[in-house]
């Protein structure tokens, strides 16, 4: 099975796990990394979590803040 996994180092200086949803959305908006647009990554992650029956309220709030007005 071929897979991609992301691993978090909570001790890394760039770890941003303590951000509130508004700040996280402001960092994600318009950002692009090796895997593509960060906004697409948020949407895709939520879609896959939903398919597994998993709710992530914080990430849902980030996505709401990224949605066009």
Backbone torsions as a table, in degrees:
resi	resn	phi	psi	omega
1	UNK	NA	129.5	176.6
2	UNK	-93.8	135.3	-177.1
3	UNK	-151.6	158.9	172.9
4	UNK	-119.1	133.1	179.1
5	UNK	-129.4	142.6	176.8
6	UNK	-109.7	130.3	-177.9
7	UNK	-116.0	136.7	-177.1
8	UNK	-100.3	133.4	170.8
9	UNK	-109.1	97.4	-175.9
10	UNK	-66.1	-11.4	177.7
11	UNK	-92.9	-6.1	-178.8
12	UNK	-69.5	143.4	-177.7
13	UNK	-62.6	-22.6	179.8
14	UNK	-94.8	2.1	177.9
15	UNK	-62.4	128.2	-174.5
16	UNK	-121.9	31.4	-176.6
17	UNK	-65.9	-16.5	-178.5
18	UNK	-93.9	4.9	179.8
19	UNK	-68.7	145.4	170.7
20	UNK	-79.9	167.4	-174.0
21	UNK	-60.7	-36.7	-179.2
22	UNK	-65.3	-44.9	178.7
23	UNK	-66.6	-41.1	179.1
24	UNK	-61.1	-44.2	179.6
25	UNK	-61.7	-37.6	-179.7
26	UNK	-67.4	-32.9	176.2
27	UNK	-73.6	-38.8	-177.0
28	UNK	-71.2	-39.8	-175.1
29	UNK	-55.9	118.7	176.8
30	UNK	81.1	-6.5	-178.2
31	UNK	-80.3	145.6	179.5
32	UNK	-134.6	135.8	177.7
33	UNK	-125.8	-168.2	-179.1
34	UNK	-59.9	-29.4	-178.5
35	UNK	-93.0	5.3	177.9
36	UNK	113.0	-160.9	-178.9
37	UNK	-68.1	133.4	-179.9
38	UNK	-64.9	-32.8	177.3
39	UNK	-62.3	-39.4	178.1
40	UNK	-66.8	-37.0	179.0
41	UNK	-62.6	-43.3	178.1
42	UNK	-60.6	-48.2	-179.2
43	UNK	-61.7	-45.9	-179.4
44	UNK	-63.6	-42.1	179.1
45	UNK	-60.4	-45.0	179.3
46	UNK	-64.0	-40.1	178.7
47	UNK	-61.4	-43.5	-179.2
48	UNK	-70.0	-38.5	176.0
49	UNK	-62.5	-43.6	179.4
50	UNK	-60.5	-41.6	179.4
51	UNK	-62.2	-27.8	177.9
52	UNK	-90.5	-0.5	-179.9
53	UNK	77.7	25.4	-177.7
54	UNK	-109.5	132.3	176.1
55	UNK	-105.0	136.2	173.0
56	UNK	-127.2	93.6	-173.3
57	UNK	-61.5	-37.1	179.8
58	UNK	-64.4	-47.4	-179.9
59	UNK	-66.6	-34.1	175.3
60	UNK	-61.5	-40.0	178.3
61	UNK	-67.7	-39.9	175.8
62	UNK	-58.4	-47.3	-179.8
63	UNK	-61.6	-40.9	177.8
64	UNK	-60.3	-38.9	-179.2
65	UNK	-73.5	-20.5	177.7
66	UNK	-87.0	-17.0	-177.0
67	UNK	-64.8	143.9	177.5
68	UNK	-61.5	146.9	-179.1
69	UNK	-74.1	NA	NA
